[in-house]
Amino acid sequence: MGSMDEREAREVKAQVGDYVRELARHRVHAADVHAAAVPLALGLAPLADGGYGVAVRYRLGLPAVRSIARKVAEQVGPAADVRRTGRIRTLATPGGPAVTPRPPVVTARSLGETGRVRPLRPGVSIAHAKVSAGTLGAFVVVDGRMHALSNYHVLSGTPSAAMGDPILQPGPADGGRTARDKVGELAGRVELEPHGRATVDCAIALLDDPEVDLRYPVGPVTTTAVAVGNEEVAKVGRTTSVTHGRVTAIELDDVVVGYGEELGEIAFDGQIEVESTGGSAFSRGGDSGSLVYREDGVALGLLFAGSETGSENGSGLTYLNPIDAVLDALGATLAT
């Protein structure tokens, strides 16, 4: 089976998905997999000729899943894009608050991803007062008021977080403290169910000061688009700053992401995958919440997770929620 158009690739993906679920009933239970899905993701892989293949992503270390991936590749043939991802995890900074001196206020645009930045801008450290640190991805408007957008696991962290909880910039892991660095309050989130299924990992904070700097390295990002594959993309994040990559898969279902003890592993559907086009990783811990945009400044997705392996340069793969799904779920629009 060679390159397909988008419709054909979706049909093959659906057929293969049924096959995977049938095989999994017999083979995966013994692999001690507790998520709501088999850790084998299927999506559409853009090919060099403009057509599509079937993206097959599986976790290292699970022989039953590796065997299923091999059988799927045999079924699909040359149009199968098979990659071993290793574990996929959220990309907030691990660990609790660091004991550090108060960071200086930073205004230079090339500096300060982990420092205290005023006015607020995309790409800086931010988090709930009881979370370590992630990235302020974008500014959005909800009910006519300015909010900061990031991930659930950055701005909320756990189901026990309450609306109105303080949001700090920088995040606690970067020296943020409630008394001096509060910039807003948790104002909305899309709930995540332990060991459940989801489409988005997102939350918003109502800002104390609505005067913000909307600019990214490419200028303001005020429009969105649906990813079709092979787009050249970039992001600015708390940890790795500005990085560049390429969309390597779209419409990925059953992307199983580790969230730690309280939420366990959650299976995400309809996701976007990016690999770095540079010599280093597209994202690392602390980059969760970054907005990923095309090189022409159109937003495609909200970064939330990454894998250990799977990219051509060996630095792992990055996973995004489609930005339109995020905004729709929150009732938000990008600020202009």
N, C-alpha and C positions, 0 to 999 in steps of 0.2 A: 504494500500500500504506500503510494507516494504522497506528495504534497496535496493538501485538500483546501477547499475554500472554507470560510468560517462556519457555514451551516453544516457541511459534511463533517468537519472536525468535531463540532458539538454532538452530532449524532453518534459518531464513533466513541467519543468520550462517555456518552450515556450508556452505550452498549457495554463498553469495557467496565464501567462502574458497576453494572449489574453482575458481571462476571467476577469482579473483585469481591463484592459482598458475599456471593455464593461461596467462593473459595475461603473467605475469611471465617465463615461459620464453622468450618472444619479445621482450620489450621492455626488461627491466631489466639484462641483462648489459652493455649498452653504457653504463650509468649509473655504472660503477665502484663497485658495491655489494658489499662483502665479508662482510657478516654472514651468519648462518645462515638469515636470512629476508629477504623484501622489507620495506623500512621503511614498511609500510602495515599498521597494527594494526586489528583488527576485534574488537568486543565488543558488549555490550548497553548501550544508553543509556536511562536512566529518563526517561520523559516526564511532562509536567505532569498528564495525566489518569490517572496510575497505571499505565499500560501501558509497553511498551518499544519502542524502535526499535533500529537497528543503528548502533553507534558506528564511525565511519571516521576514522582518524587518519593523516595522512601528513606526510612531511618536506618542508619548503620546499627549493627548489634542485635537485630531481630531477625533470625534466620527464616522464620515463617513469612515475614513480610518481604524479605529479599527474594524468596522463592516465588511469591505472588508477582512481584515486580518483573521478574524474569519471564514469567508466563504471559504477562500483559505485553511486554515488549515483543514477544514472539507473535502474539495475535495482531498487534498493530503494524509490525514490520518496520521498514526504514523511516517511517514518519514518527516513530516513537523517540522522544527526547527524554532519556532516562538519566536521573541524577540522584546520587546518594547524599542526603542532606545532613546526616547526623541529627542530633536533637535540635529542635527549634524552641527558642525561649524569648520571652519579652526582653526588651532592651533598655529598661531603666537601670540606673547604676545600682549594683548589688550592695547590700549592707545598709547599716543605719547611718545616722548623722555623724559626720566627722567633727572632731574638736579642732577647729581652725580659727585663726584670727578673722575679724570682720573684713571681707573683701572690699577693696576700694570701689567707688563708683566709676564705671567705665563708660565712655561715650564713643570711643573710636570704633568704627564698624568692623575693623579687622581683628578686634580683640574682645575678650570678655565673655566668651561662651559660658565659663564657670564663675564669672564674677558678678558683682552687683551692677546692673545696667539700667540706667534711667535716661530718657524714657524707655519703656519696654520695647523690645523689637523681637522679631522671629529669630529662633536659633539659640536663645539663651537658656540657662539652667532655670528650672521651675519645678515645683512639686507641692503636694499636700504636706502639711507640717509634720506628718508621721511617715512620710515616704522619703526615700533617699534623694534622687534627682533624676529628672528627665528633661525634655526639651519643650519649650513654648513653640508650637508649630505654626500657628496663625492667629489672627484676630478675626472674630466673627461677630455678627450682630444678631441678637435674639431679642425680640420685643422692643426694638429700637435702642438697645443698650449694648455697650462694647464689652465683649468677653474674650478671654484667652482660650484657645483650643489646644488640647493635648490628648493623651490617652487616659482611659479609666485607671490603668495601673500607675499613672503618674499623678493625676489630680485627685483621685479617690483612694486607690490602693486596695481597699477591702470593702465588702458590703456594709461594714459597721461604720464607715465614714458617713458623716451627716451633712446635709445641705447647710451651708453657712460656715463650715470648717475653714480655717485660714489656709490660704495658698501663699507660698513664699517664693521670692526671687532674690537671690539664688535658692535652690533647693537645700534642704538640711545637710546633705552630703557635701555641699560646697560652702558650708558656713552659714547658711540662712537661719535666722532665728525669728520667732514670731513677733517679738516686741519691736523689732526694727525693720524687718524685711517683708512684712505682709503686703501683698499687692492686690489681693482680692479674696473672694470666698467661693467655695465650691457651690455651683449653681445648677448643675445638671449633669446627667450621665446616662449611658445606656447600660443597664444591668448585665452582669455576667454571672451565669449559673455554674456552680462547681461541677466539673466534669461534664459540662453541657456543650451546646453548639451555639455559634454566634456568627455574625457577619462583620461587626465593628467593635473596636475597643476604643471608646472615646468618652471625653468629659469636657466640661467648660467651667471656667471661673469668671464670675462677675468682677470686673476690675474696679478698684477704688478710684483710680485716675484714668479717665477715658482717653487722655492725650497720649498717643503711642506712635511709634515709628513703624510704618507699614512696609518699609522697603526690604527686599531680599537682595542678594548680589545681582539679580537680573532686573531689579526694580520692583514695583508693586506687583503682586500676584492677585488678581481680582476675578479671574474666570476659571472655569473647570472644564474638563473633558473626560470622556471614557477612554481608558487605555485600550489600545488595539494591538500592542506588541511592537517591539523593536524601537520604541521611542528612546531618544537620548534624554536622560533626566539628571537632575541634581537635587541636592538638599543642603540645608545648613543646620547643623546639630550641635548640641552642647559638648559632645566629646570629640568628634572628628571634623567639626566645622564644615567647610564646603567640600563635598565630594560629588563625583560624577559617575553615572552608571547607565545601564540599558535595561529596558523591560524584557525579561526573558520568558515570562509566562503570564497569562491572564486567566480569569475565571477558574482559579484553582480551588477545588473543594477538598474537604477533609485535611486541611493544614492543621496538624495537631501541635499546639503550643503549650509549653510548660509555664504555669503560673505560681508554682510553689505549693506549700502544704494546704493553704486555705481554699484555693480554687482548683488545685490539681491541674489536669490537662484538659484544654478546651479545644474543640474542633471548629475551625473557621471555614466558611464557604465563600466563594466568589472573590478570592484574593488575587493580588498582583505580586509578582516576583521581580526583583531587580538584582543584577550582579554588577559589581564594580567594573568600570572601564579603565581604572588606573592601576597602580601597583600595590595599593592597599585596600582595606575593606571599605565598602560603601557606608557601613554603619557599625557601631559598637555599643556596648552598654552605656546608657546615658543619652543616646540619640532617640529613644522612644518619644514619639509625639511630633517628630519633624514632619513638615510638609514636603512632599516630593513633587516636583514640578518639571514640566518639559523645559528644554533649553530656551523656548520662546516665552516662558513665563506663564504657562497655563498649568494649573494644579491638577494632579492625577490621583494622589493618594496620601494617606496618613500612615507614616511608618510606625510599626508596633512590635516587630519581632525579627529575629535573625537566626540563621543556622550556623553550625560549626563548619560545614564543608559544602561542596556543590558548585562553587564558582570556578571559572577557568584559572584564576590566579590563586586559588586555594584559600581565599579569605572568607568564604561563606556567602550565603545568599540573604537578601533582605526581603521582608514581607510587608505589604501595605494593604490597608483597607481602602477600597475605592472612595475617593473624596465625596462624590455625590451621595453615596450611601451614608457616610458620616454626617454630612450636613442635613440630609433629610431626616435622619434619626433624631437629631438634636433640634430640628426646627430652626436652623441657622443659615446665614448667608455670609460669604466672605466679605470682610470690611473693605470699603473702597475709599 
